[in-house]
Amino acid sequence: MSKGLSLFETVVGWLRLPADERRSPVWIELRARGAGRDLIRFTEPYGSDLGQAWSECPRAEWSIEIAVRVGVPASLVEHAVGDLAKLSVTPDDAATRTADELAKRHGAGREDIEPLIEAVADLTTTLVESKPEVHAALHDDHLYADAQRDLADVVRRRISVNEVRVALEGLESHPYR
């Protein structure tokens, strides 16, 4: 809060700023890189702390989207999507096959990221809804959110917060390699 201003005056002053000046650096960066509206809105409260946003990201498709948008090595993204695909109870379903194939093409540098992000969203929806406990209570937001968070954890086990930070900063490789 600014010295000598009340909370109300500070908030009013902040609201008078142009929208881009009110936004967090993570929000601005992801928006500039074409991220989806829901992901951008999720990251806004994290300010410049992409690492915290990554660690608390509640959805696997958003985790994958962050990774591809900031430039995490495509091979890590490919493996993370592969880890998700392995969780499918029906590995031959269209969502699993499409996501897995697009991730391999992305890993080989031959795929635009938009179809991959859409395919991962379809895959995670299929994975979450195939869980018996979620399917039985499809309108239970807590079960659905927990299942989504479990999938995001699968992605985070493959792609570390350090990989995301390194990619965002534009470094060629992790300093400990």
Summary of the structure (lengths in Angstrom):
residues: 177
radius of gyration: 18.2
end to end distance: 41.5
largest distance: 63.6
contacts: 524
relative contact order: 0.13
helix: 71%
strand: 0%
